[in-house]
Amino acid sequence: MKRYYLKTMGCQMNEHDSEVIAGILASLGYVPTDELEEADFILYNTCSVRENPERKVYGHIGAFRLLKEAKPELVIGICGCMPQQRDELESILDKLPHVDLIFGTHNIHRLPELLERAQSGERVVEVWDEAEAAPGEDSRDGLPVVRRHNVKAFVNVIYGCTNFCSYCIVPYTRGKEHSRLPEKIVEEVRGLAQQGFKEVTLLGQNVNAYGKDLEINTSFADLLRELNDIDGLQRIRFTTSHPRDMGDDLIEALADLPKVCEHLHLPVQAGSNRILRRMNRGYTREYYLQLVEKVRKAVPNISLTTDLIVGFPGETDEDFEETLSLVREVRFDSAFTFIFSPRKGTPAAKMHNQVPEEIKKERIYRLIDLQNEISAQYMQQLLDQELEVLIEDLTSEGLVGRTRTNRQVHFTGDPSLVGQLTTVRITNASTWSLKGELVEK
């Protein structure tokens, strides 16, 4: 029995790619292990959005040289977004000579053959620039999947991105937008519902662009309506939405479809029109605020979350203050906040007026403090409320689940309730999570 150690870094798309990799390895007779010393195959599924995850890869895998010396038959691999960058691929080959297998984001389905070649002693490097698939088709369709949960599941609806925001490496690592056929998605979700999954999260770098590359008249809102009719499915989530492509039909779907959860992740990135223009985001501050107003009018209780970048090249104190003022005006439920990280090969990395690190850090602390204050206020408003919770897991501290607005709730109850929808009264609220008690029905 062979064992594999799989480390996943980055976004939910990477998480789902790793579920497919785990499925392929299971079909080859491998079982997972958390102990590096036990592994016959070590694989890192990598991220390139920021510099820190890349540094971790070099640090971790560099240390595996001793493991390789003690166990020569061990296969060490790197896949995902890092190898998709030409300079990064050359760096991996040079700095990590003990890595046996390198592949990218477009050829996961080739893993059985690539692994077999690596096991025979060949150093295998196979990175495709684009997926070799016809419009609407995907090389991952039909591949086995080992999902992390048995209550909720990730489902890809669109791959890649063609927005080319000036700071973002994703279009270069994931390729151009490539939608799956709606019937393939419906078939997969129906199968998940029949297996007992209660919730799906539809994935894409920009789900709002779904269907634009297909020669059919199906929008993302149309897809949501089809999925809403699937028996047994309780909840539908999706991420990520680009503000520029969010139309009225999607807002109507959020308001009308009972299975679509009241949670929208809508990255704004900055509050200054000048910085938004330099980022190539394709919208203005005023457009974003109007969009938020429309969404909240249609779905008054929606939980709105976002992404924010501080320290973008040329960002002045005035630009940053505009970001703070936008956060105060919108009052996001929560936000993922990032210090600008220059990505080699992107226009922003070559821009003049790079912001000094000490200024970036001072700004990110101010932004985090502001958002934490707002998030805590939202959570306090939930005290004594009775909320619908999908119970996802059993931990050492009891049951854990999520509300429709994607807030995590901890409470005690019978382990047999995992996978069920229940009602929980909130008894304690912190900035990040809630505690409650089951309400007898």
Secondary structure, DSSP 8 states (H G I E B T S, - for coil): -EEEEEEE-SSHHHHHHHHHHHHHHHHTTEEE-S-GGG-SEEEEEE--SSHHHHHHHHHHHHTTHHHHHH-TT-EEEEEESGGGSHHHHHHHHHH-TT--EEE-SS-GGGHHHHHHHHHTT--EEE--SS----TB--TTTT-----S-SSEEEEE-EE------TT--HHHHH-S-EEB-HHHHHHHHHHHHHTT--EEEEE-TTGGGTTTTSSS---HHHHHHHHHT-TT--EEEEE---GGG--HHHHHHHHH-TTB-SEEE---B-S-HHHHHHHT-S--HHHHHHHHHHHHHHSTT-EEEEEEEE--TT--HHHHHHHHHHHHHH--SEEEEEE----TTSGGGG-SS---HHHHHHHHHHHHHHHHHHHHHHHHTTTT-EEEEEEEEEETTEEEEEETT--EEEE---GGGTT-EEEEEEEEE-SS-EEEEE---
